[in-house]
Amino acid sequence: MGVRGSPAGAERFEAFIAEFGERAFQVAYRLSDNVEEAKEIVQEAFVRLWRNWEDVGASRTPDSWFFTVLRNI
């Protein structure tokens, strides 16, 4: 079982959301100037992070990877 499927991986991901969720929304809102669109951007970025959670740490920190993805959505 990979990190993503483990309880520890899920806990780390939840902690990541708790730590960076508000900042992510602020960045997305500045990019879109629309609350609903910002929410969708953040959700998509978190989905992409979850799908790649096991591989993200190999070359970058999760927050660096996440915010790059968020800005490119």
Secondary structure, DSSP 4 states (H G I P E B T S, - for coil): --TTTSHHHHHHHHHHHHHHHHHHHHHHHHHHS-HHHHHHHHHHHHHHHHHTHHHHTTTS-HHHHHHHHHHH-
